[in-house]
Amino acid sequence: MKSFIAYLSLLLIVITGTVNAQNHLAEGWKSFLANDRQLAKTEFTEALKSSEQRKEALLGLTLLCMNDTYLGQPFTYFKQFCSEEKEPAPYIHALWFSGILNSNDPAVQLESIKFVQELASSNDVSLGTLRAMANSRLGKFYTDKKKFIEAEKAFAKIGALDEWAIAGEFENISASGFDKSYETLKLPVADALFVNKYGAKVKWFTPPFKRKDKWFDFTYYFNYENSVVFAQCFVKSPRRQEVQLRAGVSGSMKIWLNDQLVVSESEERNNDLDNYNQKVELNEGYNRVLVQVGESYAGRSNFLIRFTDDNGNAVTGLNSVASVQAYKPAAPYKGEKIGACYESFFEDKVKALPGNALNQILLANIYLQNDRLFEARHVIDQLKSTYPKSTYVNSLLLQLFTKTNNRTGLESTQEAIKMDDPGHPWAINFFYNSAIEKEDIKGASEYADKCEALFGKEDEEVLLKRINLAGKNKNQVEMIRLAELAYTKHPQNRSFVEFKYLIENNLRKNSKAAIAVLKEYLQHNDDYVMAKALAQIYFDSGSIDAGIKIYLTEIENDPVGVGIYTSLAKIYGQLQNYPKAEELLRKAIAIAPYQASYHSDLAQLLNNQGRKAEAIAEYKMTLELNPNSYIAIRELRKLENKKDVFDYFEPYDVQQAVRNAPAASAYPDDNVLILNESTQAVIYPGGGSEERHLMLAKILNTSGLDGWKEYAASVKNWQNYIIEDAEVIKSNGSKVPAEVNETQIVFTNLEVGDCVFVRYKLYNYSQGQLANKFWDSFYFSHGYPYIKSEYSVLAARNQKIYYKFSQKDIAPVKTESDEFLLYHWVNQNQPSLQYEDKMPPLDDVANVLNVTTIPDWSFISNWYNDLASAKAKPAYEVKEAVSVVLGGERKLTDTEKAERIYNYITSNITYSSVPFRQSGLIPQNPSAVLNTRIGDCKDVSTLFLSMAKEAGINAQLVLVNTKNAGVKAMVLPSINFNHCIVKINTDGRERYLELTSNYLPFSSFSEGEINSAILDIDGTAEAKSIKYLDPKTRKINSILRNTFVSIEQENLVVNERNVRVAAPAAYLREAYLNLSVKDREKRMQEALGKSFQSAELMKLSFRNLENAGNRDTLFTDIAYRIKDDVKTVGGLNILSLPWSDKAAPADFSLSFPRHFSLDISQLYDFDSESETLVLQIPAGKKIIENIPAINLSNEYMDYSLTVKSNGKNITYSRTLRLKKAIVPAAQVAAFQEFYKKIISADNKQLAFR
């Protein structure tokens, strides 16, 4: 019995201990994720006492100390965990890039390197990938410490393919190149020719040098940005065998093995080795491996490929070469896709224990290091929902938002950390940085004190803050003291080394001491920037050979570093050592033969030596590789003894024009007289183009002076410019230079009678398919009179030019000049276009010359489809949004889905078009728009397109040039659209959607947008043309009013019930939705006062005003009294009916002769309106004279007024329907007479007594 009791007591002790340990562990995680780090450490430390909970507690302490090293060293805990865990590999992999293997503590750093060395030399065959990663890290460590032999040995153990021939670069703006077909797949042979994105012929070539870490990096060989590039090698296998192909990449990626596509990843990622893994078959003999990498937003372009066994160990016995070998194309087969290393390990753990925070954290870390951002966001969001204030969870979000360039998410997460965990080191840093930005030095100093309290005054970050603060306080003595203290304590810290050498070199002028500082640092650190600084000190002190030796050593250490060659070549050129400079430039060209700038530099060098023929050849090569190298164009023409291109144009004598300028009295109705406005455009054979613009204007009066005291050169975002002249020319011929700030010009000392003169050049640098295209427009008439206006194009003879006037043709004078054909249009003594009421926009009335080399509208449609379509790929945020928007059990039609998506976007995304946030052409990623909740027209339209794709809706973009920019503005192909909308095809009907209004109902348009020019962007081969927007499926813009009017003595009491549909509902909703009841009444009273001066609002209410649900229709109930509106004349009571939208003479201010069309849509913002007005005749009163019924109709509008008596009430029904918006000038007089009849009918009076 006693023994049983003893056993029971012991069992209770064990159980209690286990429960306590579990409680400690649970409390540790709870405290850690609630930001109570001290309690978390206490609880995790207690949990270490339990053998069952010890390992998880060690991981908890590792994560806890990762960003809070004042609590302990994370590596120490993690190393202990690895020594106790039987299978530590998944955990090592998950935290490989977390920072635990990095430490500023030299002792800890040595321990972590030893740990990596042990991994790299492990004989465990299951650790293939981890061993390769360890060798990669080890190689980098040795490289950084200039132990290059050890580094080479470590890198070799990775087992990567490292012999490659490459070709490129091809167009990939907005990821448009990923799915295109390239000849590189069909043509592996060395002499195959391909056409790159600049139109140049390129071949496969084998670079003489590569990165030593086995990552093949295209950035050394190509202009990789917005480019698709290729690499191929031939791998010899001793036998037919099944292996795993494993790849890591920066960019998008495709891989073909023996011409069979085995990897296709369109998402641009920056991941590590062994991320895209596929089981494949190697043939006996040679096997062709072809790699495609694309960059448009990844910021890098590189890859690493290995062939391994199932455990990630490099397959032995394989040899790879870059030269073309005979190989057998693979028969189609479906290889097995293998997940990235250890992803499934933690995915399974999360599935087994869904609420376990540790497994979720480790899975999120793996996803982040593999750049699988959709999956990472999903896991982090789950953690965030459970631990909303956790700084560690927020740190994962910061990593995610950094990777996705989500500035809004980044800033909001930083603010969350500051608010929820103000004592965390990160929060302190954020507060410090915020104070520095606001120049709050006192506040920043207080946060530096807090940082010091945590880490000590000799901590590197603390010292950096102190140095920065001393600089902000302009305390040079203290700054120098702190910098030297920091250097003494941390001599390997790059920032402190830089401070020390700057102090010695720049302040103390002690170059010897500065050299000693840098030499000491560079002895143990591979740092090209600091090496260049050392070389510069040598050059400055006259030790040329020593400086050059630094560069030569850098080349020896990093022979692929092509920038080092060109930098040293420039130095040799300055020393006039042309042979050495040429040798280095040719080595650079051997590394990157298709870099135009290297050929241009070589051409200049050869020219300096008088080697004219060779220089010409290099400049020609430059222009083949980059047709927009205008320096090369200019220098080549000089070498070929050709005249400057602008000498082909007729010269203009500015001074003579000023002397001959007419007096102001000759132009009594104008403020400014244009003496000359001209554009001279040059289109080169390769497609590059430049322009010279000239404006000479005379100020006629003070109004002209106010309007022209400032001037802006018209420069587009794909152009560079040079302001050649900007000045005021006085009547006596003297000149006053203008003040110029970039493109803005201010004419100082400007007086009436002076002339302003501006001349500037533009250089076009369009990219992609537009790189060799030209388009422009020029106004031969506008709001100012001019003496002379001219437009000239000097085009290569082989260049097809299309031109067309919008109004009246002016025949060009064509002149053949050398290799060019000169087109010259000129017009003289053109009067100004005088404003007329409700005239169309300038582009519809001015005589505009349109010039282009773009062949047709299909080209524009295809071009923009390439830009935008890849952006519409549904990302995580898009998928989540669609899931929320279309959630529910009821099956929706495609139109219902589209309307829900439309309502979601227009309710949640605010329209904004700001140049610094958005590209003028390329849409933002839809995920960025969802995160920031802000975007312009192309952004919200592309977001809809992306959500529609996810929902299975047939949708496309449509480019628009809105009606207010002129319906005649798009007479020839150009990219001069100013808006973007969406077209959907749902339930058998086409619908167009305007997504920039938060108030406009689905499938509705304002009258100002109807009849705008549109171009379909659908990616089809169908020929495209400009159409005009007026879809049959749009909701009709209408207003219906039911009005009851009673007479109280001399007053009218009016009760209206109005129904607005489509755009009119949007206008009213936007005007009133966000106002208080009081402000709504105030605004309505003001509106009534414009129609009826004596009106007094009595009642106002809205129905369906809220911007949610069915927004098509808006109901308004309004009551008001019009005082003294019933007049008494000779015993008769007389009144006019209070029509809500009564026609009035002021509607149109017309004068004749009329020169321009009349745009009725500028007055009416609806398709139709109708009002039924019931007039109650007072008791005992009788109508003496009633308002007659009338029907009016012409081709522009219908008007009707009907009358019906019913006892004491008379019902009047008024209807106005618009049919056509534009009245030609010749018919305006007739329209005026027609409209006078409407005015008369609306204002007829009735009499009673």
Rosetta blueprint (number, residue, H / E / L):
1 M L
2 K H
3 S H
4 F H
5 I H
6 A H
7 Y H
8 L H
9 S H
10 L H
11 L H
12 L H
13 I H
14 V H
15 I H
16 T H
17 G H
18 T H
19 V H
20 N H
21 A H
22 Q H
23 N H
24 H H
25 L H
26 A H
27 E H
28 G H
29 W H
30 K H
31 S H
32 F H
33 L H
34 A L
35 N L
36 D L
37 R H
38 Q H
39 L H
40 A H
41 K H
42 T H
43 E H
44 F H
45 T H
46 E H
47 A H
48 L L
49 K L
50 S L
51 S L
52 E L
53 Q L
54 R H
55 K H
56 E H
57 A H
58 L H
59 L H
60 G H
61 L H
62 T H
63 L H
64 L H
65 C H
66 M H
67 N L
68 D L
69 T H
70 Y H
71 L H
72 G L
73 Q L
74 P H
75 F H
76 T H
77 Y H
78 F H
79 K H
80 Q H
81 F H
82 C H
83 S H
84 E H
85 E L
86 K L
87 E L
88 P L
89 A H
90 P H
91 Y H
92 I H
93 H H
94 A H
95 L L
96 W L
97 F L
98 S L
99 G L
100 I L
101 L L
102 N L
103 S L
104 N L
105 D L
106 P H
107 A H
108 V H
109 Q H
110 L H
111 E H
112 S H
113 I H
114 K H
115 F H
116 V H
117 Q H
118 E H
119 L H
120 A H
121 S L
122 S L
123 N L
124 D L
125 V H
126 S H
127 L H
128 G H
129 T H
130 L H
131 R H
132 A H
133 M H
134 A H
135 N H
136 S H
137 R H
138 L H
139 G H
140 K H
141 F H
142 Y H
143 T H
144 D H
145 K L
146 K L
147 K L
148 F H
149 I H
150 E H
151 A H
152 E H
153 K H
154 A H
155 F H
156 A H
157 K L
158 I L
159 G L
160 A E
161 L L
162 D L
163 E L
164 W L
165 A E
166 I E
167 A E
168 G E
169 E E
170 F E
171 E E
172 N L
173 I H
174 S H
175 A H
176 S L
177 G L
178 F L
179 D L
180 K L
181 S L
182 Y L
183 E L
184 T L
185 L L
186 K L
187 L L
188 P L
189 V L
190 A L
191 D L
192 A L
193 L L
194 F E
195 V E
196 N L
197 K L
198 Y L
199 G L
200 A L
201 K E
202 V E
203 K L
204 W L
205 F E
206 T L
207 P L
208 P L
209 F L
210 K L
211 R L
212 K L
213 D L
214 K L
215 W L
216 F E
217 D E
218 F H
219 T H
220 Y H
221 Y L
222 F L
223 N L
224 Y L
225 E L
226 N L
227 S E
228 V E
229 V E
230 F E
231 A E
232 Q E
233 C E
234 F E
235 V E
236 K E
237 S E
238 P L
239 R L
240 R L
241 Q E
242 E E
243 V E
244 Q E
245 L E
246 R E
247 A E
248 G E
249 V E
250 S E
251 G E
252 S E
253 M E
254 K E
255 I E
256 W E
257 L E
258 N L
259 D L
260 Q E
261 L E
262 V E
263 V E
264 S E
265 E E
266 S E
267 E E
268 E E
269 R E
270 N E
271 N L
272 D L
273 L L
274 D L
275 N L
276 Y E
277 N E
278 Q E
279 K E
280 V E
281 E E
282 L E
283 N L
284 E L
285 G E
286 Y E
287 N E
288 R E
289 V E
290 L E
291 V E
292 Q E
293 V E
294 G E
295 E E
296 S L
297 Y L
298 A L
299 G L
300 R L
301 S L
302 N E
303 F E
304 L E
305 I E
306 R E
307 F E
308 T E
309 D L
310 D L
311 N L
312 G L
313 N L
314 A E
315 V L
316 T L
317 G L
318 L L
319 N E
320 S E
321 V E
322 A L
323 S L
324 V L
325 Q L
326 A L
327 Y L
328 K L
329 P L
330 A L
331 A L
332 P L
333 Y L
334 K L
335 G L
336 E L
337 K E
338 I E
339 G L
340 A L
341 C L
342 Y L
343 E H
344 S H
345 F H
346 F H
347 E H
348 D H
349 K H
350 V H
351 K H
352 A H
353 L L
354 P L
355 G L
356 N L
357 A H
358 L H
359 N H
360 Q H
361 I H
362 L H
363 L H
364 A H
365 N H
366 I H
367 Y H
368 L H
369 Q H
370 N L
371 D L
372 R L
373 L H
374 F H
375 E H
376 A H
377 R H
378 H H
379 V H
380 I H
381 D H
382 Q H
383 L H
384 K H
385 S H
386 T H
387 Y L
388 P L
389 K L
390 S L
391 T H
392 Y H
393 V H
394 N H
395 S H
396 L H
397 L H
398 L H
399 Q H
400 L H
401 F H
402 T H
403 K H
404 T L
405 N L
406 N L
407 R H
408 T H
409 G H
410 L H
411 E H
412 S H
413 T H
414 Q H
415 E H
416 A H
417 I H
418 K H
419 M H
420 D H
421 D L
422 P L
423 G L
424 H L
425 P H
426 W H
427 A H
428 I H
429 N H
430 F H
431 F H
432 Y H
433 N H
434 S H
435 A H
436 I H
437 E H
438 K L
439 E L
440 D L
441 I H
442 K H
443 G H
444 A H
445 S H
446 E H
447 Y H
448 A H
449 D H
450 K H
451 C H
452 E H
453 A H
454 L H
455 F H
456 G L
457 K L
458 E L
459 D L
460 E H
461 E H
462 V H
463 L H
464 L H
465 K H
466 R H
467 I H
468 N H
469 L H
470 A H
471 G H
472 K H
473 N L
474 K L
475 N L
476 Q H
477 V H
478 E H
479 M H
480 I H
481 R H
482 L H
483 A H
484 E H
485 L H
486 A H
487 Y H
488 T H
489 K H
490 H L
491 P L
492 Q L
493 N L
494 R H
495 S H
496 F H
497 V H
498 E H
499 F H
500 K H
501 Y H
502 L H
503 I H
504 E H
505 N H
506 N H
507 L H
508 R L
509 K L
510 N L
511 S H
512 K H
513 A H
514 A H
515 I H
516 A H
517 V H
518 L H
519 K H
520 E H
521 Y H
522 L H
523 Q L
524 H L
525 N L
526 D L
527 D L
528 Y H
529 V H
530 M H
531 A H
532 K H
533 A H
534 L H
535 A H
536 Q H
537 I H
538 Y H
539 F H
540 D H
541 S L
542 G L
543 S L
544 I H
545 D H
546 A H
547 G H
548 I H
549 K H
550 I H
551 Y H
552 L H
553 T H
554 E H
555 I H
556 E H
557 N H
558 D L
559 P L
560 V L
561 G L
562 V H
563 G H
564 I H
565 Y H
566 T H
567 S H
568 L H
569 A H
570 K H
571 I H
572 Y H
573 G H
574 Q H
575 L L
576 Q L
577 N L
578 Y H
579 P H
580 K H
581 A H
582 E H
583 E H
584 L H
585 L H
586 R H
587 K H
588 A H
589 I H
590 A H
591 I H
592 A L
593 P L
594 Y L
595 Q L
596 A H
597 S H
598 Y H
599 H H
600 S H
601 D H
602 L H
603 A H
604 Q H
605 L H
606 L H
607 N H
608 N H
609 Q L
610 G L
611 R L
612 K H
613 A H
614 E H
615 A H
616 I H
617 A H
618 E H
619 Y H
620 K H
621 M H
622 T H
623 L H
624 E H
625 L H
626 N L
627 P L
628 N L
629 S L
630 Y H
631 I H
632 A H
633 I H
634 R H
635 E H
636 L H
637 R H
638 K H
639 L H
640 E L
641 N L
642 K L
643 K L
644 D L
645 V H
646 F H
647 D H
648 Y H
649 F L
650 E L
651 P L
652 Y L
653 D L
654 V H
655 Q H
656 Q H
657 A H
658 V H
659 R H
660 N L
661 A L
662 P L
663 A L
664 A H
665 S H
666 A H
667 Y L
668 P L
669 D L
670 D L
671 N L
672 V E
673 L E
674 I E
675 L E
676 N E
677 E E
678 S E
679 T E
680 Q E
681 A E
682 V E
683 I E
684 Y L
685 P L
686 G L
687 G L
688 G L
689 S E
690 E E
691 E E
692 R E
693 H E
694 L E
695 M E
696 L E
697 A E
698 K E
699 I E
700 L L
701 N L
702 T H
703 S H
704 G H
705 L H
706 D H
707 G H
708 W H
709 K L
710 E E
711 Y E
712 A E
713 A L
714 S L
715 V L
716 K L
717 N L
718 W L
719 Q E
720 N E
721 Y E
722 I E
723 I E
724 E E
725 D E
726 A E
727 E E
728 V E
729 I E
730 K L
731 S L
732 N L
733 G L
734 S L
735 K E
736 V E
737 P E
738 A L
739 E E
740 V E
741 N E
742 E L
743 T L
744 Q E
745 I E
746 V E
747 F L
748 T L
749 N L
750 L L
751 E L
752 V L
753 G L
754 D L
755 C E
756 V E
757 F E
758 V E
759 R E
760 Y E
761 K E
762 L E
763 Y E
764 N E
765 Y L
766 S L
767 Q L
768 G H
769 Q H
770 L H
771 A L
772 N L
773 K L
774 F L
775 W E
776 D E
777 S E
778 F E
779 Y E
780 F L
781 S L
782 H L
783 G L
784 Y L
785 P L
786 Y E
787 I E
788 K E
789 S E
790 E E
791 Y E
792 S E
793 V E
794 L E
795 A E
796 A E
797 R L
798 N L
799 Q L
800 K L
801 I L
802 Y E
803 Y E
804 K E
805 F E
806 S L
807 Q L
808 K L
809 D L
810 I L
811 A L
812 P L
813 V E
814 K E
815 T E
816 E E
817 S E
818 D L
819 E L
820 F E
821 L E
822 L E
823 Y E
824 H E
825 W E
826 V E
827 N E
828 Q E
829 N E
830 Q E
831 P L
832 S L
833 L L
834 Q L
835 Y L
836 E L
837 D L
838 K L
839 M L
840 P L
841 P L
842 L H
843 D H
844 D H
845 V H
846 A L
847 N L
848 V E
849 L E
850 N E
851 V E
852 T E
853 T L
854 I L
855 P L
856 D L
857 W H
858 S H
859 F H
860 I H
861 S H
862 N H
863 W H
864 Y H
865 N H
866 D H
867 L H
868 A H
869 S H
870 A H
871 K H
872 A H
873 K L
874 P L
875 A L
876 Y H
877 E H
878 V H
879 K H
880 E H
881 A H
882 V H
883 S H
884 V H
885 V H
886 L L
887 G L
888 G L
889 E L
890 R L
891 K L
892 L L
893 T L
894 D H
895 T H
896 E H
897 K H
898 A H
899 E H
900 R H
901 I H
902 Y H
903 N H
904 Y H
905 I H
906 T H
907 S H
908 N H
909 I L
910 T E
911 Y E
912 S L
913 S L
914 V L
915 P L
916 F L
917 R L
918 Q L
919 S L
920 G L
921 L L
922 I L
923 P L
924 Q L
925 N L
926 P H
927 S H
928 A H
929 V H
930 L H
931 N H
932 T H
933 R L
934 I E
935 G E
936 D L
937 C H
938 K H
939 D H
940 V H
941 S H
942 T H
943 L H
944 F H
945 L H
946 S H
947 M H
948 A H
949 K H
950 E H
951 A H
952 G L
953 I L
954 N E
955 A E
956 Q E
957 L E
958 V E
959 L E
960 V E
961 N E
962 T L
963 K H
964 N H
965 A H
966 G L
967 V L
968 K L
969 A L
970 M L
971 V L
972 L L
973 P L
974 S L
975 I L
976 N L
977 F L
978 N L
979 H E
980 C E
981 I E
982 V E
983 K E
984 I E
985 N E
986 T E
987 D L
988 G L
989 R E
990 E E
991 R E
992 Y E
993 L E
994 E L
995 L L
996 T L
997 S L
998 N L
999 Y L
1000 L L
1001 P L
1002 F L
1003 S L
1004 S L
1005 F L
1006 S L
1007 E L
1008 G L
1009 E L
1010 I L
1011 N L
1012 S L
1013 A E
1014 I E
1015 L E
1016 D E
1017 I E
1018 D L
1019 G L
1020 T L
1021 A L
1022 E L
1023 A L
1024 K L
1025 S L
1026 I L
1027 K E
1028 Y E
1029 L L
1030 D L
1031 P L
1032 K L
1033 T L
1034 R L
1035 K L
1036 I L
1037 N L
1038 S E
1039 I E
1040 L E
1041 R E
1042 N E
1043 T E
1044 F E
1045 V E
1046 S E
1047 I E
1048 E E
1049 Q L
1050 E L
1051 N E
1052 L E
1053 V E
1054 V E
1055 N E
1056 E E
1057 R E
1058 N E
1059 V E
1060 R E
1061 V E
1062 A L
1063 A H
1064 P H
1065 A H
1066 A H
1067 Y H
1068 L H
1069 R H
1070 E H
1071 A H
1072 Y H
1073 L L
1074 N L
1075 L L
1076 S L
1077 V H
1078 K H
1079 D H
1080 R H
1081 E H
1082 K H
1083 R H
1084 M H
1085 Q H
1086 E H
1087 A H
1088 L H
1089 G H
1090 K H
1091 S H
1092 F L
1093 Q L
1094 S L
1095 A E
1096 E E
1097 L E
1098 M E
1099 K E
1100 L E
1101 S E
1102 F E
1103 R E
1104 N L
1105 L L
1106 E L
1107 N L
1108 A L
1109 G L
1110 N L
1111 R L
1112 D L
1113 T E
1114 L E
1115 F E
1116 T E
1117 D E
1118 I E
1119 A E
1120 Y E
1121 R E
1122 I E
1123 K L
1124 D L
1125 D L
1126 V L
1127 K E
1128 T E
1129 V E
1130 G L
1131 G L
1132 L E
1133 N E
1134 I E
1135 L E
1136 S E
1137 L L
1138 P L
1139 W L
1140 S L
1141 D L
1142 K L
1143 A L
1144 A L
1145 P H
1146 A H
1147 D H
1148 F L
1149 S L
1150 L L
1151 S L
1152 F L
1153 P L
1154 R L
1155 H L
1156 F L
1157 S L
1158 L E
1159 D E
1160 I H
1161 S H
1162 Q H
1163 L L
1164 Y L
1165 D L
1166 F L
1167 D L
1168 S E
1169 E E
1170 S E
1171 E E
1172 T E
1173 L E
1174 V E
1175 L E
1176 Q E
1177 I L
1178 P L
1179 A L
1180 G L
1181 K L
1182 K L
1183 I E
1184 I E
1185 E E
1186 N L
1187 I L
1188 P L
1189 A L
1190 I E
1191 N E
1192 L E
1193 S E
1194 N L
1195 E L
1196 Y L
1197 M E
1198 D E
1199 Y E
1200 S E
1201 L E
1202 T E
1203 V E
1204 K E
1205 S E
1206 N E
1207 G L
1208 K L
1209 N E
1210 I E
1211 T E
1212 Y E
1213 S E
1214 R E
1215 T E
1216 L E
1217 R E
1218 L E
1219 K L
1220 K L
1221 A L
1222 I E
1223 V E
1224 P L
1225 A H
1226 A H
1227 Q H
1228 V H
1229 A H
1230 A H
1231 F H
1232 Q H
1233 E H
1234 F H
1235 Y H
1236 K H
1237 K H
1238 I H
1239 I H
1240 S H
1241 A H
1242 D H
1243 N L
1244 K L
1245 Q E
1246 L E
1247 A E
1248 F E
1249 R L
